[in-house]
Amino acid sequence: MYDRMIVSKMTLPEKKLISICKWIGGNVLFSELLESDQRSPLITFQIPELITKFLGMGSGKLGVVAPSIQFWLAIAVILAIWILVSLVISLVSYHFIILPRKLRKKSDDNKSEDIFEITPYLIGFGLLMPFCVMFPFYEVKYFNIQNKVIRFICTLGPITAFFRVSEAMFGFMPAHTVDSVSNTMIYIAVPVEVK
């Protein structure tokens, strides 16, 4: 996966980080195990030939398999990793986007408005949104995630955070989420609506 020339030019901390990511991908996220589904069905049954021809199915033989615990553990680990990363995103967005807007509303001084006017957009468009776009690619690459569903799940948190950062920049976050840092952290970190 990694080119030998690139690895030879890396420093020792970079090599250690890649080896840690490979270990997490192989042992915690079960990347090789979940690459293809090797489970055997618990129950099999036959669909009538008339229905299989209508639906364009092959033999019409279907089976029910038991859930894979490794798959659900990998999803839980991916979501835990994303929650930790999004806590940092929410702290940055609160201190550099939301807090200056709150201070500007309290202040009547026009000079402070000029100072903070461009900051939310620089932080949002220049730092947080590009990070949200690029994070899933590096996560999939360094953790060596092979399963398509888990790859998809790797994108859910960053996409949600991308739009939550845009809400913060343009002032459309719900009122209860900008009251405190903890409310902002919960709102950005969790990809579902929380009240």
Secondary structure, DSSP 8 states (H G I E B T S, - for coil): ---HHHHHHS-HHHHHHHHHHHHIIIIIS-TTTTSS-----SEEEE--HHHHHHHT-SS-EEEE----HHHHHHHHHHHHHHHHHHHHHHHHHIIIIIHHHHHHHH---HHHHHHHSSHHHHHIIIIIHHHHHHHHHHHHHHHT---HHHHHHHHHHHHHHHHHHHHHHHT-S-GGGGSSHHHHHHHHHSSS---
